[in-house]
Amino acid sequence: MNLKLFIYIALATLIGLASSQNTNFVDKDSKLVGFAEPQWFKDNIPFVEVPDTEIEQVYYYRFSSHKRHLRYAVPGVGYTVTEFVHKVGYSQKFDTINAAAGHHIYESRWLRNTRYAEDYINFWAREGAANQQYSEWIANAAYSNFLMTGNKDFILSQQEGLVNNFNGWNDRYEPELDMYFLSPHDDAMEHSASSEQTDDPYHGGLGYRPSFNSEMYANAIVISKIARLNNDNSTAEEFEVRAAAIRKGILDYLWDDERTFFYHMFRENNTNNELLDTREEIGLFPWRFGVPDPTDPKYARAWEHLFDPQGFNSTYGPTTCEQRSPWFDGNQTSMCCFWNGNSWPYSTGHVINALAAQLRDYGTTNVVNVNTFLEVLHKYAETQFKDGKPYVAECHSPYRKLWVCDSKNGSEHYAHSTYVDNVLGDLLGIVPQPDNFFVIIPLIPSTWSYFIVEDLLYHGHNITVLYDADGSRYNTTPGIKVFLNGELVGAKPTLDRMQISLPRPEGDESSKNAIQKVENYAANVNGFGYPMVDASFTSIHASVWQAVDGRIIYDHIPSNRWTSFDSLNEVDWFSVDFGPGRVKTVDQVKIYVYSDVATNEGDVDCPASVTIEVLSPSGNWTQAENQTSTPAVCVPNDILTIHFTPVQTQKVRILFHRNVQENWWAGMTEVEIWAPWPQVEEEGTYEAEDGYLINAVITAGETASGGSYVGQIEADDASVEFTGVWVDEEMEYEVQVYYSNGVQQEATMNVTINNVNTQVASFPPTINGWGQFDQNTFVTLRIPLLRGNNVIIFKHADNLVELDKIKVMI
């Protein structure tokens, strides 16, 4: 197949059914005024209109803030989601932090490109990140994504990893109480009411928390459901029992009948199991996960404290602990991480989910109804503004229009909460199902005369839901309507619950295998090594590495870009070197053009022209042939893709001809080079130099299968991670490992598969010596692989080994 055609088809599958038939009620361009890269939104998000201006404005902004945190990591891994716009000291693999991973997945599940969420779920299930760094509900969120996509094969393939993550918490489990314990800090709550009264007010002491235990209950419930779908009745029954026990522990020990709330309970020096003296916002989390007994009305009284002005109700609330508490402090103005008073989007997202669950699953109460629900959601939207524009950071004052923790190049557009999910799933009532039904239960007040959700991708179908009280806004008959792939399939004259039966999706996206993938060969998540980047000139306010770090951020601040600002050259170049001997076939370069001229913040704008050069086999730079650009004319703060005749090369160079007439310089927030991956002769082969390397070196080699290999794997933490190792069926495979060992001693490496299975691989001395490889020199391992993308990590143990490739015998 022609390479250019191949890439086009493969990229199109990533977006799903973007070109399928659909309705066209919403003026999409009007919603995207001022947004960088507007086509991404048209390709990816459901479009919404509601009568509440603040709720709608923040809805579109929160997709833009979420987009800033969709980070492409490395080929074979794909996309992750970051919490901060830049690396922080305690972030883990690929700058991830698991604390808000559940929130990230719940937000990502609404994107039409299902790869974003599925790559990220696969990352947490198989990559071996710090899954127990903070409390989490990743399994629950992964199942929620399945409910949106209907991709059964994918969620079933994740069972082993999700079980492994769950069991990673076993050392925090107390069997006498059937609950899990951890510190407030490890529940992402420093300086909380439950930690301020300990000897360590930052971390707090160990305790049993309604938040963490509800999350573990939710994880256990969905693991049992996944196991049932997998016909694994033994695991299903085990986790049903575990879930029931956790739930009983929460209800028996953390609920206080007199104070009508769920509380933190200290683990140490607490023989009588006394509860905390203060209500914390986390005491409302259990409803989100279905913990309270729906047959017992006593639990509903907890919601009175949400609306009590001495409880959690404040101008920009809810507060993180009740205002009557002696530990409450709502007067912070600049310091981060005081969760004993500040308004915290992380918790607010949970509470709105919980409030919606109360209405749908438990019913109205004396204080909970659709009007009070809207009051809380509107307050959340109103909180998310700064200088008159939608904005989110870490925490907000409960009383003043002030983001308390809001550092430059730090917590801007902070990805630590939900909002999109609160609008689509809670307010507008889209309740995803495990079967082929579409269910909507809107929580809309009678004063609203309309709403619409358009371009929603659900189970492979385009869905539009609109409500028009009198038919005048959308020129329809009055009532609520559901459109499936552009055709009306359901209607009611009044606002009400609707359930629509859907046909099975025509295509199964889960059937894609590794040979059909395209990946970004320019990405370098480390900021050193290969792919190596260079430039003829780099502004002191920019970095060459930020242009390949997988982050696409068009903001002036936070800054994440390369520019030629202040260069004296009329033409500046930026180059990408794949690595010694690492020749790849490419036919396009994708430039995310940065412009601060467009935002009146600087002197960087679209270049006058762009030319692509490639390094020839003779070592000379030559222009790529038949270059065309899409679009034909550069658009500021948008994508410029340069297409050319497919060519094999180790290096690509971009020439930016700057706009001398206006005295503007060139810049980009990211450059991507997408091409088929892996580029190998035999299916099932994966090159070591294509993997994720730690303290190892790519070296050119004439006898190496891909033109290069990985050596100097000698540091204690040195490793070669083969990413994206795809198989269609879960089973044990023979894997041939091609290597060299030039000393007369056997070497060993520790091998980890999907963060679950481990083994030691032995490598006898090789006849040909270091850096020499052939088709007969390999060791064979028996490795259990799961359906989909697998991760195989070879880590240095005894003596030295150089790795060329692996071959999965399919």
Stockholm file with secondary structure:
# STOCKHOLM 1.0

chainA/1-810         MNLKLFIYIALATLIGLASSQNTNFVDKDSKLVGFAEPQWFKDNIPFVEVPDTEIEQVYYYRFSSHKRHLRYAVPGVGYTVTEFVHKVGYSQKFDTINAAAGHHIYESRWLRNTRYAEDYINFWAREGAANQQYSEWIANAAYSNFLMTGNKDFILSQQEGLVNNFNGWNDRYEPELDMYFLSPHDDAMEHSASSEQTDDPYHGGLGYRPSFNSEMYANAIVISKIARLNNDNSTAEEFEVRAAAIRKGILDYLWDDERTFFYHMFRENNTNNELLDTREEIGLFPWRFGVPDPTDPKYARAWEHLFDPQGFNSTYGPTTCEQRSPWFDGNQTSMCCFWNGNSWPYSTGHVINALAAQLRDYGTTNVVNVNTFLEVLHKYAETQFKDGKPYVAECHSPYRKLWVCDSKNGSEHYAHSTYVDNVLGDLLGIVPQPDNFFVIIPLIPSTWSYFIVEDLLYHGHNITVLYDADGSRYNTTPGIKVFLNGELVGAKPTLDRMQISLPRPEGDESSKNAIQKVENYAANVNGFGYPMVDASFTSIHASVWQAVDGRIIYDHIPSNRWTSFDSLNEVDWFSVDFGPGRVKTVDQVKIYVYSDVATNEGDVDCPASVTIEVLSPSGNWTQAENQTSTPAVCVPNDILTIHFTPVQTQKVRILFHRNVQENWWAGMTEVEIWAPWPQVEEEGTYEAEDGYLINAVITAGETASGGSYVGQIEADDASVEFTGVWVDEEMEYEVQVYYSNGVQQEATMNVTINNVNTQVASFPPTINGWGQFDQNTFVTLRIPLLRGNNVIIFKHADNLVELDKIKVMI
#=GR chainA/1-810 SS CCHHHHHHHHHHHHHCSTTSCCCCCSCHHHHTTTCSSHHHHHHHCCEEECSCHHHHHHHHHHHHHHHHTEEECSTTTCEEECSSSSCCTTCCGGGCCGGGHHHHHHHHTTSSCTHHHHHHHHHHHHSCCCTTSSCCCHHHHHHHHHHHHCCHHHHHHTHHHHHHHHHTTGGGEETTTTEEEECTGGGTCTTCHHHHTSSCTTTCCCEECHHHHHHHHHHHHHHHHHHHHTTCHHHHHHHHHHHHHHHHHIIIIIEETTTTEECCEESSSCTTCCBCSSCBGGGGHHHHTTCSCTTCGGGGGGGGGTSCTTTTCCTTCCBSBCTTSTTCCCCCSSCSCCTTTSBCHHHHHHHHHHHHHIIIIICCCSSCSHHHHHHHHHHHHHHSEETTEECCCSEECSSSSCEEECCTTTTTTCCSSCSHHIIIIIISCBCCCSSSEEEECCCCCTTCCEEEEEEEEETTEEEEEEEESSSTTTTSCSEEEEEETTEEEEEESSSCCEEEECCCCSSCGGGCCGGGCEEETTCCSSSSSSSEEEESCCCTTCCSGGGSSSCCCCCSSSCCCEECTTCCCSEEEEEEECCTTCCEEEEEEEEEECCSTTTTSCSBCCCSEEEEEEECTTSCEEECSSCEEESSSCCTTSEEEEEEEEEEESEEEEEEECCTTTTCBCEEEEEECEEESSCCSSTTEEEGGGSEEESCEEEECTTSTTSEEEECCCSTTCEEEEEEEEESSCEEEEEEEEEECCSSSCEEEEEEETTTEEEEEEECCCTTCTTCCCTTCEEEEEEEECSEEEEEEEEEEESCCEEEEEEECC
#=GC SS_cons         CCHHHHHHHHHHHHHCSTTSCCCCCSCHHHHTTTCSSHHHHHHHCCEEECSCHHHHHHHHHHHHHHHHTEEECSTTTCEEECSSSSCCTTCCGGGCCGGGHHHHHHHHTTSSCTHHHHHHHHHHHHSCCCTTSSCCCHHHHHHHHHHHHCCHHHHHHTHHHHHHHHHTTGGGEETTTTEEEECTGGGTCTTCHHHHTSSCTTTCCCEECHHHHHHHHHHHHHHHHHHHHTTCHHHHHHHHHHHHHHHHHIIIIIEETTTTEECCEESSSCTTCCBCSSCBGGGGHHHHTTCSCTTCGGGGGGGGGTSCTTTTCCTTCCBSBCTTSTTCCCCCSSCSCCTTTSBCHHHHHHHHHHHHHIIIIICCCSSCSHHHHHHHHHHHHHHSEETTEECCCSEECSSSSCEEECCTTTTTTCCSSCSHHIIIIIISCBCCCSSSEEEECCCCCTTCCEEEEEEEEETTEEEEEEEESSSTTTTSCSEEEEEETTEEEEEESSSCCEEEECCCCSSCGGGCCGGGCEEETTCCSSSSSSSEEEESCCCTTCCSGGGSSSCCCCCSSSCCCEECTTCCCSEEEEEEECCTTCCEEEEEEEEEECCSTTTTSCSBCCCSEEEEEEECTTSCEEECSSCEEESSSCCTTSEEEEEEEEEEESEEEEEEECCTTTTCBCEEEEEECEEESSCCSSTTEEEGGGSEEESCEEEECTTSTTSEEEECCCSTTCEEEEEEEEESSCEEEEEEEEEECCSSSCEEEEEEETTTEEEEEEECCCTTCTTCCCTTCEEEEEEEECSEEEEEEEEEEESCCEEEEEEECC
//
